[in-house]
Amino acid sequence: MNKNIIIALFVVLTFNACNDFLTLEPPTRINELNFYETENDFEAAMFGTYSGLQGLYSTTLLRLAELPTDNAWILWTSPSISEIEAEEIDFTSANVFVASVWDNAYQTIARSNNIINQLEASDIDASVKDQYRGEAKFLRALNYFYLVQFFGDIPLITNTFRSPDQVNTYDWTRNPAAEIYDLIVSDLQEAANLLQGTDLSKARASTGAAKALLGKVYLTRGNYDLAAATLKEVIDMNEYELQDDYHTLFTNNNDELPESIFEVKYLSGMMGEGNDFTSTFAPENFDMAIFPNNRQGSGRIVVTPNLAASYEEGDLRRVATIRDSLLLQDGSYDQVKYGIKFIDFETLAGDDGGINFTVLRYADVLLMYAEALNELGDTEEAHDYLNIVRERAGLDPLQGLSQAEFVLVMEDERRVEFAQEAHRWFDLVRTGRLQTVMNNYFQGNGWEFSVEEYEVLLPIPQIEIEITPALTQNEGY
C-alpha cells in the first residue's frame, strides 16, 4: 500500500471515528462500546495509534538520541533551555523533550492497550483480530522499549482506564525495568506469531519488524544467544536486502524500500502529516539558497565536525549524510557542515517534509547480528556480516580483529551507518560506553561538561511526579 493511500485512509477513518465519538450515549460518557464493533472501527483506532509515531520521531526522539551525543550540536542563535540541556547532557526534570517522550510514548501505549482489551469482546473475523492484536502489541513494546531505556524503572500499564476513579486508585509505583522488559519480550514474541502471513505496508507492524525489534531488545539486555538466534531468523526470512544506493534510504520517494523493515510515513502538503526534519537538520542562515523560496533552516540538530571526520576515506555514506558547505543566495558558499538525511529539498515549509523515517532497517539487523556473534566469541563469522554493510559503503573488508577490537570497530561502524537516525545514544548506553565516549568528546572540544554515571538515565518529568506523587525520581536528579 503506497503512502498516499495510507495517509488518506488515516484521515478518512479518523474523521469517521471522531464522528462516532461525538454522538454520545449518554452524553457524559465516551461512546466506546458503540464504536468498537466493526473491522473499520478497529482499523480507524489502529491508524490513530500509529499516528503517535509521527510526532515521536519528528519532534522528540532525535533531540534525545542524537543531540546529546558526539553526532550533533546546536548551530543557531537562540536555543531553548531544554535544547542546551540536551546538548550538554545536563537534563533537568523540567526538560520539555523529556516530558514529551514520556507523554507521547504513554499515549501510544494507552491506545494500544485499548485496542488489545477491546478486541477481547469483539466479534470481528479471528484472523483480522489476530492482526490488530499483533500490531497493537508491537506498538506497545516499541514505546515501552524507548521508555525503559531512557528512564529505567517506570509504571507498567496494560489495562484501560474508564473513569477518573480508576486512574486515581491505580498503583503508579514504578515497576522494575526487568518487568518492563519481560512485557516487551512477551509482546514481541506474540506479535511475531500473530502477524505471520500478513501482507501490510511497512508502515505497519509485521513478523519481520517484531523479530528485528526483539533481537534489538535481547542485544540490549545482553542475551546474546537469543539475540543472535532471533536476528538470524530475520536474515533467513529473505524478505529484506540492502539498498544498492545508500542515499535512496533518506530522500524523496523512500517508500517501501527492500531494506526497510518498519518505517513512519510522512506526506508533504497534507495538513499535519509532514515532518520537521528539513528545518531541524538544516543550518540557520538568512542568506541560504538550498530550499524553495530561499527558506532558512533552524540549526537545531546539526552534524558535528567530529562526526564528519569519523568516516573512512572512500566511505560512500559520507556524501549521502553530510554536506560540507552551504549555498548562499549570491552564489558563494558558507563553510558549514550539515546533515542531509531526511531533508526534503522540495517542500515549501520546513515542518512539512514528506520523507519517511525508517525505524528498523536491514543494515541494523546485519550489524546487530555481527555484534551478537562477536559477544558469543564467534568473531570470525561476525566479520562476514560487518563486511556486507561495509561493502555497500564502498569500503574494504576487515579481517583478523580480536573480540575487543571488533567492539570498537562496530561502535564506529554503527555511528556512520546510522548517523542522524536516533541510534547513537542507545548504542553507547547499551555498550556501557556513553560516559567514556562523551567525556572524551567534551574534553577534546575544551568544554567543561561531563557525564556522570546517574545521567545515563533521564530524569522522570517533574510534571508527572507532581500529578502522581507515587512516582519517584531517578537518583541524582
NORRAGI-V557510 format. One record per helix or strand of 3 or more residues. SS is the DSSP state (@ for helix, = for strand). FROM is the first residue (numbers start at 0). LEN is the number of residues. If there is no record, write none. Layout:
BEGIN
ss: {SS:SS}
from: {FROM:FROM}
len: {LEN:LEN}
END
This chain:
BEGIN
ss: {@:@:@:@:@:@:@:@:@:@:@:=:@:@:@:@:=:=:@:@:@:@:@:@:@}
from: {2:31:38:80:95:125:163:176:206:223:245:259:276:291:304:315:325:356:361:378:402:423:433:452:461}
len: {20:4:27:8:24:26:6:18:15:13:5:5:5:3:4:4:3:5:14:14:15:7:11:4:6}
END
